[in-house]
Amino acid sequence: MSDYRIGTKCIQSGWSPKNGEPRALPIYQSTTFKYESSDEMGALFDLEKSGWFYSRLQNPTCDYVAAKIADMEGGVAGQLTSSGQAANFYAIFNICESGDHFITSADIYGGTYNLFNVTMRKLGIECTFLGNDATPEEIQAAFKPNTKCIFGETISNPTVKIYDFEKWAEIAHKNGVPLIIDNTFATPVNCRPFEWGADIVTHSTTKYLDGHALSVGGCIVDSGNFDWSKYPEKFPGLTTPDESYHGLIYTEKFGKGAYITKSVSQLMRDLGSMQAPQNAFLINAGIETLQLRMQRHVENARKCADFLKESGHLAWINFSELEDDPYHALQQKYMPGGTCGVMCFGLKGDRATAVKFMDSLKMISIETHVADSKSCVLHPASHTHRQLSDEQLKEAGIQPDLIRFSVGIEEAEDIIADLDQALKATFG
Ligand SMILES: *Cc1c(COP(=O)(O)O)cnc(C)c1O
């Protein structure tokens, strides 16, 4: 891990060329790698030596970008995946198997909710959903003998609630399990969960890290802080011989690198959700401007939130930077420099009012995306959750009038002018 400040890491970490090598990160567009002798290649297959041999497992372009993100988070090792979904699946499946259980915040991205609630159950992995505001007693009561981790999001998508890291980390560690955090919305520029007790961090790099809505991708980073070997009966996949690698024991052979090495050499080998080197190259270019962009996203979002609040047309707004937001104290504690560009709000009126407002926007586009350079909105009741009635929406924790607004990095005056004309068109 380098000592540079975060904005410097965005640019300098990862690829560091030697004499005469390309200054920019090259795209290693190759499925495979050549060796001089059979023994050299054999040593790679035995995990005796590190190196590249087949891009389903590892590729230099992807590895340099993973190393950059790991350095930005303050972790010891990282791995890119094909999507944020794959990252969250691997992060949990690496330590949970059929018959196991984990505890998760219910205030999480809808795709992750389905992954946990439907697909992972089919694999025999159960989870308990708890609201972000669960008390320590409620969290403790959710523990079972087979509980293997706790999961949450730094800033929840779409409700933008702030996660109380210290509360959850303390209970996780008291029970001998790691805390896994999806840090997608905050990015390591605005929050580094390892500094607050998280053990593993995941990302959908599709969002701010890429920043331009160019490529879908994910990442997992290990802090190296969780001592798996202290709980051998709980994490046998890491602490007992892996027969698919001649009986090697990950914690003994790789120490702090055990978790990511297992995830690459077992899960990526068998499930193959690798990232394309082209996409890793795009993410890397995006990350170079991440700090600059996050500053602008935050600045623009603050101005838009103030404008919307003062318009008199809001029924409610979730944006933790506002002083009267219920999550303001947690925002001040964990992300005093700013959160991100995403907020959600409801207009006075009903589902139809939200639709009228969105259809009246000219520059701000209607998209199933968030967290990139272009301002956009989504109305879950009309889009991602359109099959649900108002009642069912509320059960899923989504207000029927909820508009998710992702503030881009255009000039704030133009974004506000668009909001203003759309509000006038809606309310007269
Ligand atoms: C988008 C998103 C995901 C899923 O990522 P994909 O790259 O779309 O697979 C996971 N977590 C959060 C918080 C997200 O916003």
The ligand as an SDF file (V2000), in Angstrom:
LIG
                    3D

 15 15  0  0  0  0  0  0  0  0999 V2000
  -25.3920   -1.3010   -9.5820 C   0  0  0  0  0  0  0  0  0  0  0  0
  -25.0800   -1.8280   -8.2470 C   0  0  0  0  0  0  0  0  0  0  0  0
  -24.7340   -3.1790   -8.0530 C   0  0  0  0  0  0  0  0  0  0  0  0
  -24.7210   -4.1690   -9.1850 C   0  0  0  0  0  0  0  0  0  0  0  0
  -23.6940   -3.8690  -10.0500 O   0  0  0  0  0  0  0  0  0  0  0  0
  -23.6710   -4.2820  -11.6080 P   0  0  0  0  0  0  0  0  0  0  0  0
  -22.3630   -3.7620  -12.0440 O   0  0  0  0  0  0  0  0  0  0  0  0
  -24.8570   -3.6330  -12.2570 O   0  0  0  0  0  0  0  0  0  0  0  0
  -23.7680   -5.7660  -11.6640 O   0  0  0  0  0  0  0  0  0  0  0  0
  -24.3960   -3.5890   -6.7770 C   0  0  0  0  0  0  0  0  0  0  0  0
  -24.4220   -2.7310   -5.7410 N   0  0  0  0  0  0  0  0  0  0  0  0
  -24.7680   -1.4400   -5.8890 C   0  0  0  0  0  0  0  0  0  0  0  0
  -24.7890   -0.5320   -4.6920 C   0  0  0  0  0  0  0  0  0  0  0  0
  -25.1140   -0.9400   -7.1350 C   0  0  0  0  0  0  0  0  0  0  0  0
  -25.4700    0.3540   -7.2710 O   0  0  0  0  0  0  0  0  0  0  0  0
  1  2  1  0
  2  3  1  0
  2 14  2  0
  3  4  1  0
  3 10  2  0
  4  5  1  0
  5  6  1  0
  6  7  2  0
  6  8  1  0
  6  9  1  0
 10 11  1  0
 11 12  2  0
 12 13  1  0
 12 14  1  0
 14 15  1  0
M  END
$$$$
